[in-house]
């Protein structure tokens, strides 16, 4: 069986690690071709960078194995790294070292089974059906029995068309971009999500002295990772969701869960509304935890998919709820929140909502609200579907289907992409960012690991 894996980051490593225990069920002489023009294993997220860029889950929750969440923490201990790895957060570059080490191990074990793994440093520009297989077009066209899409996140969105303006930057790698910013420059970061947080911490690590402004339409920061244990949900249940839900229903069910936990829902959810104090929100979470987040993080992946399937989606709905849901499901470590809060308390860092325009004129960036800056860092992110060179061109020859949240629709059991008829494609699977969409954080590493297990089970069942 010939398998093409498009994308060579953490998803690839998790997939190979999931395939190896099933080697006895897979066809002898398995051939796996990996297409990755960038940093193999590390991908864009875990390459060499500043140590201020931390993973966003504790070391004990980061792993390439869904069934062994402490795999990375154990690797750190074997390597001799000091610290309490059950609660600490490693720099992302260190997790990249782990991924590279695990890829080397997987390749050695695969070779022992007689598998052949070949890496093509090519950009894939298309995948199309051909009789008896799929045609993958990179520098040349190659035919495969099965194809797995593991492409990473989309590119910066540049919502205000500032690319090319002097002083405009995309953030990564921070270690290459941020040293170009003069120490006392006024910096405007477009976006208030995790990428924006990385940018602020990078500037502070490099000793930046000028004012730093984070701004977005809603001005909602990532939540602080709650130490509260996952809850047993009483109202936001599979049975209730299967009956059909609207966004208002989800809101009411959330308030019911909060009330059952002895928490005032109005007080907690008020922090997620536009205009709420960013510093106040951080202080509240650091002091009392985040009850709303603990509920959302308790929603199992199958239930999250069911919510997305049954809840009607419109662009207006996505625009209204996306920042709040991202805040809850893409949290930052408490140590990161404390650094942001310290910068706010000194007056160096401010967070603004209502951003609707940024223009460059006479060497200065200006917003519609009158903010000015010498430098702009675009910390926004387009979904993979909207990123030129990724899924728009990649899947142009296939009848793939997308949901209202820009997620590629896949079968929940096998991760095979769904055709317009509702049937699963017999040869094409997808996992990670392409299947995440704009609402649920389905591209987190635990979700990728679960998808890798599903794809491995499916490929083992093919036995071509």
ABEGO torsion letter per residue (X at the ends): XBBBBBEABAAAAAAAAAAAAAAAABBBGBBBBBBBABBBGAEAAABBBBAABBBABBAAABBABAABAAAAAAAAAAAGBBEBAAABBBBAAAAAAAAAAAAAAAAAAAAAAGBBBBBBBBBBABBBBBBGEBBBBBABBBBBABBBBABBBBBBAGAAGABGBBGBBBAOBAAAAAAABBAABBBBBBEABAAAAAAAAAAAAAGBABBBBBBBAAGBBBBBBBABBBBBBAABBAAAAAAEBBAAAAAAAAAAAAAAAGBBAAAAAAAABBGBBAAAAAAAAAAAEBAAAAAAAABBAAAAAAAAAABBBBAAAAAAAAAAAAAAABBBBAAAAAAAAAAAAAGABBBBBGBABBBBBGGBBBBAAGBBBABBBBABBBBAAABBGBAAAAAAABBBBBBAAGBBBBBAAAGBBBBAAGBBBAABBBBEAAAAEAABBAABAAAAAAAAAAAAAAAAAAGX
